Structures are given as C-alpha cells and as structure tokens.
Amino acid sequence: MKNTLRTAFAVLTLTMLLAACGLPAAAPTASADVVGTAIAATQQAQALAQATVNAAALTSIPPTPAALPATPTPGPAVEYVNLTEEELAALIDDAVAQAVAATEQAATAVAYTTTDDAVTAEEVAYVYEYYYYADYYVEYAEELMAEYSTLYSDLATDMVAEMNAIEAEVSQLNDTLTSIDSSLQQINSSLQQGIAVAEDAIAQLESAAQQAQTNAQELQTQAQDMISVLQAEQQNRVDQLSQIQPNNIPTDKITALKSAFEFVDFANVAMSDNKLSRDELTNLTQLGKNAQAGIQQFGAAGGGGGLGAGRADADLTQFSGKFDEITAQFARGQMPQARGNLNQFEGSLGARPEGMPSRPRGGG
C-alpha cells in the first residue's frame, strides 16, 4: 500500500524526534510479514485500547505526548485454507472494526493536536502512532478480503457482492489515510527545516482527518450486516442442495459401493485447488444422492457378489447419511471439517472393488 522507502523514512523520523525529546523510541510498526496473523491482531487490539486513553490525555497535557502504545509482537502465520468460511469472515469483520476504531482514534489525535492551530514535532510523532495502527488494520482487512475472494468467489455469490462493497469503502478509507500521511510529511518537512508550518498544511491535515472519520463511519455501516449475509447464503446453499433427487441409482451392491468411491474421488479432485465452485458442489451433491439411494437399497449385509471374501456381508447402510453430512459441510464453507470427514469416510469404505481405478492424483 505504502512505498517501503517512505514508511522507513517516517519511522526514522519518529525515532529521531522521540530520541530528541528523551522518550523511548517506538519500535517499527507492523510490517508486511505481520499482516495476516490473527494473534498480532489481538495484541494490537489491546494496544489500541491504550491509544484511546492517550488520545483523551491530550486534552490536558502540553505538547509532549503521553506514553506510546505497546508494540505488538508477530505471531505465527495463519493458513487461511485451514479456516472455515465463517472463521475467515469473522477475521475480516474484526479487522474492519479495528480499522474503523483506529482511524477514528487517528482523527481524534489530529483534532486535539491542531486545536491551537499549530503542530510541533512531538505532536507529529504522536499522531503517526495512531496513523500506523489504522494503516495496519486497513492493510490487514484488504489482505483477508483478497484471501476470501480467492477461496470462495466461485461459491459465494451474495458474500462476494458484500465483500466488493466493503472493499470499496476500505479503499476510500485508505485514500484518506494516505492524505493524512502526506500532510504529516509536509508539516514534518517544514519543522525539520526550521520554518513555520503553513496554515494551509494544518488545514489540509484537519480536512483529511475529518474525511477519514466520515469514511470510517461509512465503512462501519456497510460492514455491519456482513456476518448475517454469510449465514443466510450458507443456509440458502444447504436448502438448494436438499432439493436434488437421485437420477442414476445403482442396481446392485457392488455398483453402490463404486458410486460411493466416485463421490469421494470427485470431491478430492474438486478440492485439489483448495476451493469449490457452485457447479462442483451441485455435481458432488448429485453423486451423493445417487450413491445414497443405491446403498440404502442394496447396501445391507449379504448380496455382494464380486466384492470378495468377507466384503459381501459388510453393511454399507451405516454410511448412507455420510453423503448429506459431507455435502452440507462443504455448502456451509466448513472445508477443513469436510476434508477430514471425507478422508475418514473413504477409509471406512475399505478396499475399492476390483477393476475400479485408484484414487485420482491431486486429491485433497
């Protein structure tokens, strides 16, 4: 989002300013390798709470800033493919909320530091601390939404539309944060040169902060029903799949068992790219309905000629509910659970019938 050199310059400027004031230098803010970690987000939320106290303290203290927010420490990277759709959406919802709160704190810090129509070097450094938190959460929200699009754009119609609307608001918020950054740099440049800060520069900073607060409120409004949109769409997928009826029922026990393996194989191939399209989910459900009907009709113990010694007496009807269970998990975006359930189901089916191909490559 921001040019690396410019960010480094800003951090260096802050360090020098704080050192000149005899204050401990703030550690560099969250970098790109921190973005996308849920643990770091939690730690930053705690720091943001401290930032709220700091902003309030500005009303009663001289230009020397209060204690700086605690610096978050990086946590382990999150593998998004191991999250459910709902868990990923919850991360997005939290990141957006944190971006809104951090931006409002940055706007408040600007308002307090410019009430006397003057800005000092210490106040520039202080506002930057809030700016960096807001900038972090905006980047984090953007990354999470990009991950959601990669994993679910072929499956989630309503949620993708919702995400696009939220992303547009986040983009506008990012633009106004960039304006705050530009104004702070302009003011900081004047201070370093020992010249008076222009009134226009202060006015631009105030205007950018006010616009950022407006954008933050608009983002909050847009994102407030995201989770309910997700839940409604997931239930709609399940309801639509429940209407599918068998259209090619196996005619004996061996073909019923084969149809169960065909269901497993299709699911593994479909999920080999870590995502599932709506058409793939529909086709998987159809295969499951066919296999389920065959197993219910022919899967009882006995009557399994061609399955080999000991297999003819196997009771396959105990697995008839697995097809609906697995497809419902996929429909609800519970991909890790569906994968595990599918693998367990495959193992329970035992050896493949004679003449049936082995498991396809690239299976989940």
C-alpha positions in Angstrom: 0.0 0.0 0.0 2.6 2.5 1.0 6.0 2.8 -0.5 8.6 1.0 1.6 11.1 3.8 1.5 8.5 6.3 2.6 7.5 4.2 5.5 11.1 3.7 6.5 11.6 7.5 6.3 8.6 8.1 8.6 9.8 5.5 11.1 13.3 7.0 11.1 11.9 10.5 11.6 9.8 9.3 14.6 12.8 7.7 16.2 14.9 10.8 15.9 12.1 13.0 17.2 11.5 10.8 20.2 15.2 10.5 21.0 15.5 14.3 20.9 12.7 14.5 23.5 14.3 11.9 25.8 11.5 9.5 25.2 11.9 5.8 24.3 11.7 5.3 20.6 8.7 3.3 19.3 9.6 0.1 17.6 8.8 0.0 13.9 5.1 -0.7 13.3 3.6 -3.9 12.0 5.3 -4.8 8.7 4.0 -6.8 5.7 5.1 -10.1 7.3 2.9 -9.4 10.3 -0.1 -8.7 8.2 -2.4 -11.7 8.1 -1.7 -13.0 11.6 -4.7 -13.3 13.9 -2.5 -13.3 17.1 -0.9 -10.0 16.1 -4.3 -8.5 15.5 -5.4 -9.4 19.0 -2.3 -7.9 20.5 -2.8 -4.7 18.5 -6.4 -4.5 19.7 -5.0 -4.2 23.2 -2.6 -1.5 22.2 -5.4 0.3 20.5 -7.3 0.4 23.8 -4.2 2.2 25.3 -4.3 4.6 22.3 -7.8 5.6 23.4 -6.5 6.6 26.8 -3.7 8.5 25.2 -6.0 10.5 22.9 -8.1 11.6 25.9 -5.0 12.6 27.7 -4.1 15.1 25.0 -6.8 17.4 26.3 -4.9 18.2 29.5 -1.2 17.9 28.7 1.4 20.1 26.9 2.8 19.1 23.5 4.9 16.3 25.0 2.9 13.1 24.2 1.7 10.6 26.7 3.0 7.0 26.8 3.1 5.4 23.4 1.0 2.4 22.6 2.6 -1.0 23.2 4.3 -2.5 20.2 2.7 -5.8 19.1 4.8 -8.9 18.6 4.4 -11.1 15.5 2.6 -14.4 15.9 2.6 -17.5 13.7 1.2 -17.1 10.2 -2.3 -18.2 9.6 -3.0 -20.8 6.8 -6.3 -19.5 5.5 -7.2 -22.8 3.8 -7.4 -24.3 7.3 -10.1 -21.9 8.3 -13.8 -22.3 7.7 -15.6 -19.7 5.7 -17.2 -18.4 8.8 -13.9 -18.1 10.7 -12.3 -16.2 7.8 -15.4 -13.9 7.6 -15.1 -13.3 11.4 -11.4 -12.3 10.9 -12.5 -9.8 8.2 -15.3 -8.5 10.4 -12.8 -7.9 13.3 -10.2 -6.3 11.1 -12.7 -3.9 9.6 -13.9 -3.0 13.1 -10.4 -2.4 14.2 -9.6 -0.3 11.1 -12.7 1.8 11.9 -11.7 2.3 15.6 -8.0 3.0 14.8 -9.0 5.6 12.1 -11.3 7.4 14.5 -8.5 7.5 17.1 -6.2 8.9 14.5 -8.7 11.6 13.6 -9.2 12.4 17.2 -5.5 12.7 17.8 -5.3 15.2 14.8 -8.2 17.2 16.2 -6.5 17.6 19.6 -3.1 18.4 18.3 -4.4 21.1 15.9 -6.8 22.9 18.3 -4.2 25.7 18.8 -3.6 26.0 15.0 0.0 24.8 15.5 1.7 21.4 15.3 5.0 20.5 16.9 7.5 17.8 16.0 6.3 15.8 19.1 2.7 16.0 18.0 3.6 14.8 14.5 5.3 11.8 16.1 2.3 11.2 18.3 -0.3 11.3 15.5 1.9 9.0 13.5 1.5 6.3 16.1 -2.3 6.3 15.6 -1.9 6.6 11.8 0.3 3.4 11.7 -2.3 1.4 13.6 -5.1 2.5 11.3 -2.9 1.8 8.2 -2.0 -1.7 9.5 -5.7 -2.7 10.0 -6.7 -1.4 6.6 -3.9 -3.5 5.0 -4.9 -6.5 7.1 -8.6 -6.2 6.1 -7.6 -5.9 2.4 -5.4 -9.0 2.6 -8.2 -11.0 4.3 -10.8 -10.0 1.8 -8.4 -10.9 -1.0 -8.0 -14.4 0.6 -11.8 -14.8 0.8 -12.1 -13.9 -2.8 -9.5 -16.5 -3.8 -11.2 -19.3 -1.8 -14.9 -18.5 -2.2 -15.5 -16.3 -5.2 -16.8 -19.3 -7.2 -19.2 -20.4 -4.4 -20.4 -17.3 -2.6 -22.5 -15.0 -4.8 -24.1 -12.8 -2.2 -21.0 -12.6 0.0 -18.7 -11.7 -2.9 -21.1 -8.8 -3.7 -21.0 -7.8 0.0 -17.2 -8.0 0.1 -16.9 -5.9 -3.1 -18.9 -3.2 -1.4 -16.9 -3.3 1.8 -13.7 -3.3 -0.2 -14.7 -0.1 -2.0 -15.2 1.6 1.4 -11.9 0.3 2.7 -10.2 1.7 -0.4 -11.7 5.1 0.2 -10.5 4.9 3.8 -7.0 4.0 2.6 -7.0 7.1 0.3 -7.9 9.4 3.2 -5.2 7.8 5.4 -2.7 8.5 2.6 -3.8 12.1 2.7 -3.1 12.3 6.4 0.3 10.8 5.8 1.1 13.3 3.1 0.0 16.2 5.3 2.1 15.0 8.2 5.1 14.6 6.0 4.7 18.2 4.7 4.4 19.5 8.2 7.4 17.4 9.4 9.5 18.7 6.5 8.8 22.3 7.5 9.7 21.6 11.1 13.0 19.9 10.1 13.9 23.0 8.0 13.1 25.3 11.0 10.4 27.2 9.2 6.9 27.9 10.3 4.2 25.4 9.5 1.9 26.8 6.9 -1.8 27.3 7.9 -2.8 25.5 4.7 -0.8 22.4 5.7 -2.6 22.3 9.1 -6.0 22.9 7.4 -5.3 20.0 5.0 -4.4 17.7 7.8 -7.6 18.6 9.7 -9.6 18.1 6.5 -8.1 14.7 5.8 -8.7 13.6 9.4 -12.4 14.7 9.2 -12.8 12.9 5.9 -11.1 9.7 7.3 -13.6 9.7 10.2 -16.5 10.1 7.8 -15.1 7.2 5.7 -14.7 5.1 8.8 -18.3 5.6 9.7 -19.5 4.7 6.2 -17.3 1.5 6.3 -18.8 0.5 9.6 -22.3 0.9 8.2 -21.5 -1.1 5.1 -19.9 -4.0 7.1 -22.4 -4.2 9.9 -24.5 -7.0 8.3 -21.7 -9.0 6.7 -22.0 -12.0 9.0 -25.8 -12.2 8.6 -25.3 -12.1 4.8 -22.9 -15.0 5.1 -25.2 -17.1 7.3 -28.2 -16.5 5.1 -26.2 -17.5 2.0 -24.8 -20.7 3.6 -28.3 -21.7 4.6 -29.6 -21.0 1.1 -26.9 -23.3 -0.3 -28.0 -26.1 2.0 -31.6 -25.6 1.2 -31.0 -25.7 -2.6 -28.9 -28.8 -2.4 -31.6 -30.6 -0.3 -33.9 -30.3 -3.3 -31.7 -32.5 -5.5 -33.1 -36.0 -6.1 -31.3 -39.2 -7.3 -31.2 -39.5 -11.1 -29.0 -42.6 -11.6 -29.5 -45.2 -8.9 -27.0 -48.1 -8.7 -28.6 -51.5 -9.5 -26.6 -53.7 -7.0 -24.3 -53.7 -4.0 -21.1 -53.5 -6.0 -22.2 -50.6 -8.1 -23.5 -48.9 -5.0 -20.0 -49.2 -3.4 -18.4 -47.9 -6.6 -20.7 -44.9 -6.6 -19.6 -44.1 -3.0 -16.0 -44.1 -4.2 -16.9 -41.9 -7.2 -18.4 -39.4 -4.7 -15.1 -39.4 -2.8 -13.0 -39.1 -5.9 -15.0 -36.2 -7.3 -14.7 -34.3 -4.0 -11.0 -34.9 -3.8 -10.4 -33.7 -7.3 -12.7 -30.7 -6.9 -10.9 -29.6 -3.7 -7.4 -30.1 -5.1 -7.2 -26.3 -5.7 -8.4 -25.6 -2.2 -11.7 -24.2 -3.4 -15.1 -25.3 -4.6 -17.4 -23.8 -7.2 -21.1 -23.8 -7.1 -21.3 -26.2 -10.1 -18.8 -28.6 -8.4 -20.9 -28.6 -5.2 -24.1 -29.3 -7.2 -22.4 -32.2 -9.1 -21.0 -33.6 -5.9 -24.4 -33.5 -4.2 -25.9 -35.3 -7.2 -23.3 -38.1 -7.0 -24.0 -38.3 -3.3 -27.8 -38.6 -3.7 -27.3 -41.4 -6.3 -24.8 -43.3 -4.1 -27.0 -42.8 -1.0 -30.1 -44.2 -2.8 -28.1 -47.3 -4.0 -26.6 -48.0 -0.6 -30.0 -47.7 1.1 -31.5 -50.1 -1.4 -28.6 -52.6 -1.8 -26.1 -52.0 0.9 -27.4 -54.3 3.6 -25.3 -57.3 4.6 -25.2 -60.0 2.0 -25.8 -59.9 -1.7 -22.4 -58.5 -2.5 -21.2 -60.9 -5.2 -17.9 -59.6 -6.7 -16.8 -57.8 -3.6 -14.5 -60.5 -2.4 -14.3 -62.7 0.7 -15.8 -61.0 3.8 -17.0 -58.0 1.9 -20.3 -59.4 0.8 -21.5 -59.4 4.4 -20.5 -55.8 5.0 -23.4 -53.5 6.0 -23.0 -50.3 3.9 -26.2 -48.8 5.0 -24.5 -47.4 8.1 -22.8 -44.9 5.7 -25.9 -43.7 3.9 -26.0 -40.4 5.9 -22.4 -39.5 5.2 -23.2 -38.1 1.8 -25.6 -35.4 3.0 -23.3 -34.7 6.0 -20.3 -34.1 3.9 -22.0 -32.0 1.2 -23.7 -29.9 3.9 -20.3 -29.2 5.4 -19.0 -28.1 2.0 -22.1 -26.0 1.5 -21.5 -24.2 4.8 -17.9 -23.5 4.0 -16.6 -25.9 6.6 -13.8 -27.0 4.3 -11.4 -28.4 6.9 -14.1 -30.5 8.6 -15.5 -31.7 5.2 -12.0 -32.8 4.1 -11.4 -34.7 7.4 -14.9 -36.3 7.2 -14.3 -37.3 3.6 -10.9 -38.9 4.3 -12.4 -40.8 7.2 -15.3 -41.9 5.1 -13.0 -43.2 2.4 -11.1 -45.2 4.9 -14.3 -46.7 6.2 -15.3 -48.0 2.8 -12.3 -50.3 2.7 -10.7 -51.6 -0.5 -12.0 -50.5 -3.8 -14.0 -53.0 -5.9 -12.0 -55.0 -8.4 -11.4 -53.1 -11.7 -12.1 -49.7 -10.2 -9.3 -47.0 -10.7 -7.3 -46.0 -7.7 -7.7 -42.6 -6.0 -7.1 -39.8 -8.5 -4.0 -37.7 -8.2 -4.2 -34.3 -6.6 -6.9 -35.3 -4.2 -7.4 -33.3 -1.0 
